[in-house]
Amino acid sequence: MPAKKLYKVTFLHLGKCYELYARHVASSPLWGFTEVGQLVFEPAGSGLLVDPSEERLREEFADTRVLHLPMQSVVRIEEVERKGALAIRDAGDGQKITPFPLPPKPR
């Protein structure tokens, strides 16, 4: 039996660049949208380290069955072999965003 396909979906939302993994990507029945379903997250508590970005994404999309993303917001869709780390990045400079405050940088 062939392995299920896995897609890495990168899209823009509110000035941030989200990277999610999903098993289903297709044209949405809603005109101008891309359908992304069966989101893939690591099981909660599966490792010793907790990734705050993954926890934030898991909470944000906890009850989501299917995302209908506007085509203009989709940056890229990649078919990948295995899941990597999830991320939320600043859309302007691509830096990873941490969901908790950090001390200000010295000048």
The first five atom37 places (N, CA, C, CB, O) and aatype in JSON, in Angstrom:
{
  "aatype": [12, 14, 0, 11, 11, 10, 18, 11, 19, 16, 13, 10, 8, 10, 7, 11, 4, 18, 6, 10, 18, 0, 1, 8, 19, 0, 15, 15, 14, 10, 17, 7, 13, 16, 6, 19, 7, 5, 10, 19, 13, 6, 14, 0, 7, 15, 7, 10, 10, 19, 3, 14, 15, 6, 6, 1, 10, 1, 6, 6, 13, 0, 3, 16, 1, 19, 10, 8, 10, 14, 12, 5, 15, 19, 19, 1, 9, 6, 6, 19, 6, 1, 11, 7, 0, 10, 0, 9, 1, 3, 0, 7, 3, 7, 5, 11, 9, 16, 14, 13, 14, 10, 14, 14, 11, 14, 1],
  "atom_mask": [
    [1, 1, 1, 1, 1],
    [1, 1, 1, 1, 1],
    [1, 1, 1, 1, 1],
    [1, 1, 1, 1, 1],
    [1, 1, 1, 1, 1],
    [1, 1, 1, 1, 1],
    [1, 1, 1, 1, 1],
    [1, 1, 1, 1, 1],
    [1, 1, 1, 1, 1],
    [1, 1, 1, 1, 1],
    [1, 1, 1, 1, 1],
    [1, 1, 1, 1, 1],
    [1, 1, 1, 1, 1],
    [1, 1, 1, 1, 1],
    [1, 1, 1, 0, 1],
    [1, 1, 1, 1, 1],
    [1, 1, 1, 1, 1],
    [1, 1, 1, 1, 1],
    [1, 1, 1, 1, 1],
    [1, 1, 1, 1, 1],
    [1, 1, 1, 1, 1],
    [1, 1, 1, 1, 1],
    [1, 1, 1, 1, 1],
    [1, 1, 1, 1, 1],
    [1, 1, 1, 1, 1],
    [1, 1, 1, 1, 1],
    [1, 1, 1, 1, 1],
    [1, 1, 1, 1, 1],
    [1, 1, 1, 1, 1],
    [1, 1, 1, 1, 1],
    [1, 1, 1, 1, 1],
    [1, 1, 1, 0, 1],
    [1, 1, 1, 1, 1],
    [1, 1, 1, 1, 1],
    [1, 1, 1, 1, 1],
    [1, 1, 1, 1, 1],
    [1, 1, 1, 0, 1],
    [1, 1, 1, 1, 1],
    [1, 1, 1, 1, 1],
    [1, 1, 1, 1, 1],
    [1, 1, 1, 1, 1],
    [1, 1, 1, 1, 1],
    [1, 1, 1, 1, 1],
    [1, 1, 1, 1, 1],
    [1, 1, 1, 0, 1],
    [1, 1, 1, 1, 1],
    [1, 1, 1, 0, 1],
    [1, 1, 1, 1, 1],
    [1, 1, 1, 1, 1],
    [1, 1, 1, 1, 1],
    [1, 1, 1, 1, 1],
    [1, 1, 1, 1, 1],
    [1, 1, 1, 1, 1],
    [1, 1, 1, 1, 1],
    [1, 1, 1, 1, 1],
    [1, 1, 1, 1, 1],
    [1, 1, 1, 1, 1],
    [1, 1, 1, 1, 1],
    [1, 1, 1, 1, 1],
    [1, 1, 1, 1, 1],
    [1, 1, 1, 1, 1],
    [1, 1, 1, 1, 1],
    [1, 1, 1, 1, 1],
    [1, 1, 1, 1, 1],
    [1, 1, 1, 1, 1],
    [1, 1, 1, 1, 1],
    [1, 1, 1, 1, 1],
    [1, 1, 1, 1, 1],
    [1, 1, 1, 1, 1],
    [1, 1, 1, 1, 1],
    [1, 1, 1, 1, 1],
    [1, 1, 1, 1, 1],
    [1, 1, 1, 1, 1],
    [1, 1, 1, 1, 1],
    [1, 1, 1, 1, 1],
    [1, 1, 1, 1, 1],
    [1, 1, 1, 1, 1],
    [1, 1, 1, 1, 1],
    [1, 1, 1, 1, 1],
    [1, 1, 1, 1, 1],
    [1, 1, 1, 1, 1],
    [1, 1, 1, 1, 1],
    [1, 1, 1, 1, 1],
    [1, 1, 1, 0, 1],
    [1, 1, 1, 1, 1],
    [1, 1, 1, 1, 1],
    [1, 1, 1, 1, 1],
    [1, 1, 1, 1, 1],
    [1, 1, 1, 1, 1],
    [1, 1, 1, 1, 1],
    [1, 1, 1, 1, 1],
    [1, 1, 1, 0, 1],
    [1, 1, 1, 1, 1],
    [1, 1, 1, 0, 1],
    [1, 1, 1, 1, 1],
    [1, 1, 1, 1, 1],
    [1, 1, 1, 1, 1],
    [1, 1, 1, 1, 1],
    [1, 1, 1, 1, 1],
    [1, 1, 1, 1, 1],
    [1, 1, 1, 1, 1],
    [1, 1, 1, 1, 1],
    [1, 1, 1, 1, 1],
    [1, 1, 1, 1, 1],
    [1, 1, 1, 1, 1],
    [1, 1, 1, 1, 1],
    [1, 1, 1, 1, 1]
  ],
  "atom_positions": [
    [[0.84, -1.17, 0.0], [0.0, 0.0, 0.0], [0.89, 1.24, 0.0], [-0.96, 0.0, 1.21], [1.78, 1.34, 0.84]],
    [[0.67, 2.19, -0.92], [1.51, 3.38, -0.95], [1.31, 4.26, 0.27], [1.23, 4.17, -2.21], [0.22, 4.33, 0.83]],
    [[2.4, 4.93, 0.68], [2.32, 5.83, 1.83], [1.43, 7.02, 1.5], [3.72, 6.3, 2.26], [1.36, 7.45, 0.35]],
    [[0.76, 7.55, 2.51], [-0.08, 8.72, 2.29], [0.8, 9.91, 1.94], [-0.95, 9.03, 3.55], [1.9, 10.06, 2.48]],
    [[0.32, 10.75, 1.04], [1.07, 11.94, 0.65], [1.08, 12.93, 1.81], [0.46, 12.58, -0.61], [0.13, 13.02, 2.59]],
    [[2.18, 13.67, 1.9], [2.33, 14.69, 2.93], [2.76, 15.98, 2.25], [3.37, 14.25, 4.02], [3.68, 15.99, 1.44]],
    [[2.08, 17.07, 2.59], [2.35, 18.37, 1.97], [2.78, 19.38, 3.03], [1.11, 18.87, 1.22], [2.23, 19.41, 4.13]],
    [[3.76, 20.19, 2.68], [4.14, 21.33, 3.51], [3.51, 22.55, 2.85], [5.72, 21.47, 3.63], [3.8, 22.87, 1.7]],
    [[2.64, 23.23, 3.59], [1.9, 24.38, 3.06], [2.4, 25.63, 3.76], [0.36, 24.2, 3.26], [2.37, 25.73, 4.99]],
    [[2.86, 26.59, 2.98], [3.34, 27.87, 3.5], [2.39, 28.96, 3.02], [4.81, 28.16, 3.05], [2.14, 29.1, 1.83]],
    [[1.85, 29.73, 3.97], [0.9, 30.78, 3.6], [1.05, 31.99, 4.51], [-0.54, 30.25, 3.65], [1.58, 31.89, 5.62]],
    [[0.58, 33.14, 4.03], [0.64, 34.39, 4.77], [-0.69, 34.65, 5.47], [1.0, 35.57, 3.84], [-1.76, 34.42, 4.91]],
    [[-0.6, 35.15, 6.72], [-1.81, 35.5, 7.47], [-1.45, 36.56, 8.5], [-2.44, 34.23, 8.15], [-0.62, 36.32, 9.38]],
    [[-2.07, 37.74, 8.4], [-1.88, 38.83, 9.35], [-0.41, 39.18, 9.58], [-2.53, 38.48, 10.66], [0.03, 39.32, 10.72]],
    [[0.35, 39.31, 8.5], [1.75, 39.71, 8.59], [2.7, 38.62, 9.04], [0.0, 0.0, 0.0], [3.87, 38.88, 9.31]],
    [[2.21, 37.4, 9.1], [3.05, 36.27, 9.5], [3.01, 35.21, 8.42], [2.58, 35.68, 10.86], [2.04, 35.09, 7.67]],
    [[4.07, 34.44, 8.34], [4.18, 33.35, 7.37], [4.07, 32.04, 8.16], [5.54, 33.43, 6.55], [4.95, 31.72, 8.96]],
    [[3.0, 31.29, 7.91], [2.75, 30.02, 8.6], [3.25, 28.86, 7.76], [1.25, 29.86, 8.91], [3.12, 28.87, 6.54]],
    [[3.82, 27.85, 8.42], [4.23, 26.61, 7.76], [3.52, 25.46, 8.48], [5.8, 26.41, 7.79], [3.76, 25.21, 9.66]],
    [[2.63, 24.78, 7.75], [1.87, 23.66, 8.3], [2.07, 22.42, 7.43], [0.37, 24.01, 8.39], [2.49, 22.53, 6.28]],
    [[1.79, 21.26, 7.98], [1.82, 20.01, 7.22], [0.41, 19.45, 7.15], [2.79, 18.98, 7.87], [-0.34, 19.49, 8.13]],
    [[0.05, 18.91, 5.99], [-1.3, 18.39, 5.79], [-1.25, 17.18, 4.86], [-2.23, 19.48, 5.21], [-0.31, 17.01, 4.09]],
    [[-2.27, 16.34, 4.95], [-2.39, 15.16, 4.09], [-3.24, 15.44, 2.86], [-2.99, 14.0, 4.87], [-3.19, 14.69, 1.89]],
    [[-4.03, 16.52, 2.89], [-4.94, 16.81, 1.78], [-4.79, 18.26, 1.33], [-6.4, 16.53, 2.18], [-4.91, 19.18, 2.13]],
    [[-4.51, 18.46, 0.04], [-4.47, 19.79, -0.57], [-5.18, 19.68, -1.92], [-2.99, 20.33, -0.73], [-4.88, 18.78, -2.71]],
    [[-6.13, 20.6, -2.19], [-6.88, 20.57, -3.45], [-7.46, 21.95, -3.72], [-8.01, 19.5, -3.4], [-7.44, 22.84, -2.87]],
    [[-7.99, 22.12, -4.92], [-8.75, 23.33, -5.22], [-10.03, 23.28, -4.41], [-9.04, 23.45, -6.76], [-10.71, 22.25, -4.35]],
    [[-10.37, 24.39, -3.81], [-11.56, 24.45, -2.97], [-12.8, 24.63, -3.83], [-11.45, 25.6, -1.95], [-12.72, 25.22, -4.91]],
    [[-13.94, 24.12, -3.39], [-15.19, 24.41, -4.1], [-15.55, 25.9, -4.01], [-16.34, 23.54, -3.53], [-16.37, 26.39, -4.79]],
    [[-14.94, 26.61, -3.05], [-15.11, 28.06, -2.96], [-14.18, 28.71, -3.97], [-14.82, 28.59, -1.51], [-12.97, 28.48, -3.93]],
    [[-14.71, 29.5, -4.87], [-13.92, 30.07, -5.95], [-12.8, 30.94, -5.41], [-14.81, 30.87, -6.89], [-13.04, 31.82, -4.58]],
    [[-11.55, 30.7, -5.88], [-10.41, 31.5, -5.49], [-9.71, 31.05, -4.22], [0.0, 0.0, 0.0], [-8.86, 31.75, -3.69]],
    [[-10.07, 29.88, -3.73], [-9.47, 29.37, -2.49], [-8.79, 28.03, -2.73], [-10.54, 29.24, -1.4], [-9.14, 27.29, -3.65]],
    [[-7.81, 27.72, -1.86], [-7.14, 26.42, -1.85], [-7.58, 25.69, -0.58], [-5.57, 26.58, -1.91], [-7.57, 26.27, 0.5]],
    [[-7.95, 24.44, -0.73], [-8.44, 23.63, 0.39], [-7.28, 22.83, 0.99], [-9.58, 22.67, -0.07], [-6.58, 22.11, 0.28]],
    [[-7.09, 22.96, 2.3], [-6.04, 22.25, 3.02], [-6.7, 21.51, 4.18], [-4.9, 23.22, 3.52], [-7.33, 22.14, 5.03]],
    [[-6.56, 20.2, 4.2], [-7.21, 19.4, 5.24], [-6.3, 18.35, 5.83], [0.0, 0.0, 0.0], [-5.19, 18.13, 5.34]],
    [[-6.77, 17.71, 6.87], [-6.05, 16.66, 7.59], [-4.68, 17.18, 8.04], [-5.88, 15.41, 6.69], [-3.64, 16.63, 7.68]],
    [[-4.7, 18.24, 8.85], [-3.47, 18.84, 9.36], [-2.72, 17.83, 10.21], [-3.78, 20.1, 10.18], [-3.32, 17.03, 10.93]],
    [[-1.4, 17.86, 10.13], [-0.55, 16.89, 10.82], [0.25, 17.61, 11.9], [0.4, 16.16, 9.82], [1.0, 18.54, 11.62]],
    [[0.07, 17.16, 13.14], [0.83, 17.65, 14.29], [1.43, 16.45, 15.0], [-0.06, 18.5, 15.26], [0.9, 15.34, 14.91]],
    [[2.53, 16.67, 15.71], [3.09, 15.6, 16.54], [2.1, 15.35, 17.69], [4.52, 15.98, 17.09], [1.46, 16.28, 18.15]],
    [[1.98, 14.11, 18.14], [1.11, 13.86, 19.29], [1.59, 14.68, 20.49], [1.08, 12.35, 19.65], [2.79, 14.78, 20.73]],
    [[0.65, 15.25, 21.24], [1.01, 16.07, 22.41], [1.83, 15.25, 23.39], [-0.26, 16.62, 23.09], [1.47, 14.12, 23.72]],
    [[2.92, 15.83, 23.86], [3.77, 15.15, 24.84], [4.58, 14.02, 24.26], [0.0, 0.0, 0.0], [4.99, 13.13, 25.0]],
    [[4.84, 14.03, 22.94], [5.57, 12.92, 22.33], [7.08, 13.06, 22.49], [5.22, 12.83, 20.86], [7.81, 12.1, 22.22]],
    [[7.56, 14.21, 22.92], [9.0, 14.39, 23.06], [9.33, 15.08, 24.37], [0.0, 0.0, 0.0], [8.45, 15.53, 25.1]],
    [[10.62, 15.16, 24.65], [11.05, 15.82, 25.88], [10.98, 17.34, 25.74], [12.48, 15.39, 26.24], [10.67, 18.04, 26.71]],
    [[11.27, 17.85, 24.55], [11.24, 19.28, 24.32], [9.89, 19.69, 23.76], [12.37, 19.71, 23.38], [9.31, 18.98, 22.93]],
    [[9.41, 20.83, 24.2], [8.15, 21.36, 23.71], [8.48, 22.53, 22.79], [7.21, 21.79, 24.87], [9.13, 23.48, 23.21]],
    [[8.02, 22.46, 21.55], [8.23, 23.55, 20.6], [7.07, 24.53, 20.76], [8.34, 23.02, 19.13], [5.93, 24.17, 20.48]],
    [[7.35, 25.77, 21.21], [6.26, 26.72, 21.43], [5.49, 27.06, 20.16], [6.81, 27.99, 22.03], [4.29, 27.31, 20.22]],
    [[6.16, 27.07, 19.01], [5.48, 27.36, 17.74], [4.47, 26.26, 17.43], [6.49, 27.51, 16.59], [3.34, 26.54, 17.03]],
    [[4.89, 25.01, 17.6], [3.98, 23.9, 17.31], [2.81, 23.9, 18.27], [4.72, 22.57, 17.38], [1.68, 23.63, 17.86]],
    [[3.05, 24.21, 19.54], [1.96, 24.26, 20.51], [0.97, 25.37, 20.15], [2.51, 24.49, 21.93], [-0.24, 25.18, 20.25]],
    [[1.49, 26.52, 19.73], [0.62, 27.63, 19.35], [-0.23, 27.26, 18.13], [1.46, 28.89, 19.05], [-1.42, 27.55, 18.09]],
    [[0.4, 26.62, 17.13], [-0.34, 26.21, 15.94], [-1.36, 25.13, 16.27], [0.63, 25.71, 14.86], [-2.47, 25.15, 15.74]],
    [[-1.0, 24.2, 17.13], [-1.92, 23.14, 17.53], [-3.15, 23.75, 18.2], [-1.23, 22.14, 18.5], [-4.28, 23.32, 17.94]],
    [[-2.95, 24.75, 19.06], [-4.08, 25.4, 19.73], [-4.92, 26.21, 18.74], [-3.57, 26.32, 20.85], [-6.15, 26.17, 18.79]],
    [[-4.25, 26.94, 17.84], [-4.98, 27.79, 16.88], [-5.84, 26.97, 15.93], [-4.01, 28.64, 16.08], [-6.95, 27.38, 15.59]],
    [[-5.34, 25.81, 15.51], [-6.05, 24.99, 14.52], [-6.62, 23.71, 15.12], [-5.13, 24.65, 13.38], [-6.85, 22.74, 14.4]],
    [[-6.85, 23.69, 16.43], [-7.3, 22.48, 17.14], [-8.6, 21.91, 16.58], [-7.47, 22.78, 18.61], [-8.72, 20.7, 16.41]],
    [[-9.57, 22.75, 16.31], [-10.88, 22.27, 15.86], [-11.09, 22.43, 14.37], [-11.98, 23.0, 16.6], [-12.22, 22.35, 13.88]],
    [[-10.01, 22.66, 13.63], [-10.12, 22.9, 12.19], [-10.13, 21.58, 11.43], [-8.95, 23.79, 11.71], [-9.22, 20.76, 11.57]],
    [[-11.16, 21.38, 10.62], [-11.22, 20.2, 9.77], [-10.59, 20.5, 8.42], [-12.69, 19.72, 9.58], [-9.79, 19.71, 7.9]],
    [[-10.94, 21.66, 7.84], [-10.41, 22.06, 6.52], [-10.16, 23.56, 6.53], [-11.41, 21.66, 5.37], [-11.01, 24.34, 6.97]],
    [[-8.99, 23.95, 6.04], [-8.68, 25.37, 5.85], [-9.01, 25.73, 4.4], [-7.18, 25.69, 6.18], [-8.68, 24.97, 3.49]],
    [[-9.65, 26.85, 4.19], [-9.87, 27.37, 2.84], [-9.05, 28.65, 2.77], [-11.43, 27.63, 2.53], [-9.47, 29.7, 3.25]],
    [[-7.87, 28.55, 2.16], [-6.95, 29.68, 2.1], [-7.12, 30.43, 0.79], [-5.5, 29.2, 2.25], [-7.21, 29.81, -0.27]],
    [[-7.18, 31.77, 0.84], [-7.22, 32.52, -0.41], [-5.97, 32.21, -1.24], [-7.34, 34.05, -0.13], [-4.87, 32.15, -0.7]],
    [[-6.15, 32.03, -2.54], [-5.01, 31.65, -3.39], [-3.87, 32.66, -3.27], [-5.45, 31.54, -4.85], [-2.7, 32.27, -3.35]],
    [[-4.18, 33.95, -3.09], [-3.13, 34.96, -3.0], [-2.27, 34.81, -1.75], [-3.75, 36.33, -3.03], [-1.13, 35.27, -1.73]],
    [[-2.8, 34.18, -0.71], [-2.04, 34.05, 0.54], [-1.11, 32.84, 0.52], [-2.99, 33.94, 1.71], [-0.2, 32.76, 1.35]],
    [[-1.31, 31.9, -0.39], [-0.48, 30.69, -0.45], [0.86, 31.04, -1.1], [-1.2, 29.54, -1.24], [0.91, 31.5, -2.24]],
    [[1.94, 30.82, -0.36], [3.28, 31.09, -0.87], [3.79, 29.89, -1.66], [4.25, 31.43, 0.28], [4.29, 30.04, -2.77]],
    [[3.66, 28.71, -1.06], [4.08, 27.48, -1.76], [3.47, 26.26, -1.11], [5.62, 27.36, -1.77], [3.09, 26.27, 0.06]],
    [[3.38, 25.21, -1.91], [2.91, 23.91, -1.44], [3.93, 22.89, -1.93], [1.44, 23.57, -1.96], [4.19, 22.79, -3.13]],
    [[4.52, 22.15, -1.0], [5.53, 21.15, -1.35], [5.05, 19.76, -0.93], [6.89, 21.48, -0.67], [4.49, 19.6, 0.15]],
    [[5.27, 18.77, -1.79], [5.03, 17.39, -1.38], [6.35, 16.9, -0.79], [4.54, 16.48, -2.6], [7.38, 16.93, -1.47]],
    [[6.32, 16.46, 0.46], [7.55, 16.1, 1.18], [7.51, 14.64, 1.63], [7.75, 17.02, 2.39], [6.45, 14.02, 1.67]],
    [[8.68, 14.12, 1.97], [8.81, 12.74, 2.44], [8.43, 12.6, 3.91], [10.23, 12.24, 2.23], [7.78, 11.63, 4.31]],
    [[8.86, 13.59, 4.73], [8.6, 13.5, 6.17], [8.33, 14.88, 6.74], [9.79, 12.84, 6.9], [8.7, 15.9, 6.15]],
    [[7.69, 14.9, 7.88], [7.32, 16.14, 8.53], [8.54, 16.76, 9.2], [6.22, 15.91, 9.56], [9.35, 16.06, 9.81]],
    [[8.65, 18.07, 9.08], [9.69, 18.82, 9.76], [9.06, 19.67, 10.85], [0.0, 0.0, 0.0], [7.91, 19.46, 11.25]],
    [[9.83, 20.63, 11.32], [9.33, 21.51, 12.37], [8.32, 22.5, 11.79], [10.49, 22.27, 13.04], [8.49, 23.0, 10.68]],
    [[7.27, 22.77, 12.55], [6.3, 23.78, 12.17], [6.85, 25.14, 12.56], [4.92, 23.52, 12.85], [7.67, 25.24, 13.48]],
    [[6.42, 26.18, 11.87], [6.96, 27.5, 12.17], [5.95, 28.59, 11.88], [8.23, 27.75, 11.39], [5.07, 28.45, 11.03]],
    [[6.11, 29.67, 12.62], [5.43, 30.93, 12.32], [6.56, 31.94, 12.2], [4.35, 31.34, 13.45], [7.34, 32.13, 13.13]],
    [[6.65, 32.58, 11.04], [7.73, 33.53, 10.79], [7.16, 34.9, 10.5], [8.61, 33.05, 9.62], [6.01, 35.04, 10.07]],
    [[7.98, 35.91, 10.74], [7.6, 37.26, 10.36], [7.65, 37.33, 8.84], [8.53, 38.33, 11.02], [8.66, 36.96, 8.24]],
    [[6.59, 37.8, 8.2], [6.52, 37.82, 6.74], [7.54, 38.78, 6.14], [5.13, 38.21, 6.29], [7.98, 38.58, 5.0]],
    [[7.94, 39.81, 6.87], [8.88, 40.79, 6.34], [10.3, 40.29, 6.25], [0.0, 0.0, 0.0], [10.93, 40.41, 5.19]],
    [[10.82, 39.73, 7.33], [12.23, 39.33, 7.32], [12.46, 37.83, 7.46], [12.96, 40.03, 8.42], [13.61, 37.38, 7.4]],
    [[11.41, 37.04, 7.64], [11.55, 35.58, 7.69], [12.06, 35.04, 9.01], [0.0, 0.0, 0.0], [12.32, 33.84, 9.12]],
    [[12.2, 35.89, 10.02], [12.68, 35.43, 11.32], [11.58, 34.66, 12.03], [13.15, 36.61, 12.18], [10.41, 35.03, 11.96]],
    [[11.97, 33.58, 12.7], [11.0, 32.77, 13.44], [10.44, 33.59, 14.6], [11.65, 31.45, 13.95], [11.19, 34.26, 15.31]],
    [[9.13, 33.53, 14.78], [8.47, 34.28, 15.84], [8.26, 33.36, 17.02], [7.12, 34.87, 15.35], [7.72, 32.27, 16.89]],
    [[8.7, 33.82, 18.2], [8.46, 33.05, 19.41], [7.22, 33.62, 20.08], [9.69, 33.08, 20.37], [7.08, 34.84, 20.17]],
    [[6.32, 32.77, 20.55], [5.06, 33.25, 21.1], [5.16, 33.84, 22.5], [4.08, 32.14, 21.12], [4.14, 34.27, 23.05]],
    [[6.34, 33.89, 23.09], [6.47, 34.49, 24.41], [7.43, 35.67, 24.32], [6.96, 33.44, 25.46], [8.3, 35.67, 23.45]],
    [[7.3, 36.68, 25.18], [8.14, 37.87, 25.06], [9.59, 37.58, 25.38], [7.62, 38.97, 25.96], [9.9, 36.8, 26.29]],
    [[10.47, 38.22, 24.65], [11.9, 38.12, 24.9], [12.4, 39.46, 25.42], [12.67, 37.71, 23.62], [11.81, 40.49, 25.11]],
    [[13.48, 39.46, 26.21], [13.99, 40.74, 26.69], [14.5, 41.57, 25.51], [15.12, 40.52, 27.73], [14.95, 41.01, 24.52]],
    [[14.43, 42.9, 25.62], [14.89, 43.73, 24.51], [16.39, 43.56, 24.29], [14.56, 45.2, 24.77], [17.16, 43.32, 25.22]],
    [[16.79, 43.69, 23.03], [18.21, 43.56, 22.68], [18.95, 44.82, 23.12], [18.38, 43.32, 21.13], [18.43, 45.93, 22.98]],
    [[20.16, 44.66, 23.65], [20.94, 45.84, 24.03], [21.36, 46.62, 22.78], [22.19, 45.44, 24.85], [21.62, 46.02, 21.73]],
    [[21.43, 47.93, 22.9], [21.81, 48.77, 21.76], [23.27, 49.05, 21.74], [21.06, 50.06, 21.78], [23.76, 49.74, 20.84]]
  ]
}
